[in-house]
Amino acid sequence: MPIQSGKYSWAPVAQGDEEAELRVVIPVEDTVKAKDCDISIGKKKLKAGVKGQEPIIDDAFFKARRRSDGGGGGQEQEDRCL
């Protein structure tokens, strides 16, 4: 299953002269905890959602990505999201 349109948003993250990063935001309910999340970031594929539900994103990248630390965390907003 590819992508569920309208259930997430994305935006590029400025990195100066380095390769661009991308931030994907998937809003979730207040009751969802980290252990409830099903997230897999591979070299050629991204899968994200809540365990026991259809993934919001389950699709291949248009080209292979370089490996990094995965970023994540560090959100400065109050909204709950993956």
Long-range contacts (C-beta under 8 A, 24 or more apart in sequence): 1-54, 1-55, 1-58, 2-57, 2-58, 2-59, 3-56, 3-57, 3-58, 3-59, 4-54, 4-55, 4-56, 4-57, 7-56, 8-48, 8-56, 8-57, 19-66, 21-68, 21-71, 23-71, 24-48, 24-57, 25-79, 25-81, 25-82, 26-56, 26-57, 26-81, 26-82, 27-79, 27-80, 27-81, 28-80, 28-81, 28-82, 29-80, 30-80, 32-80, 37-82, 39-82, 41-70, 43-67, 48-82, 49-82, 50-82, 56-82
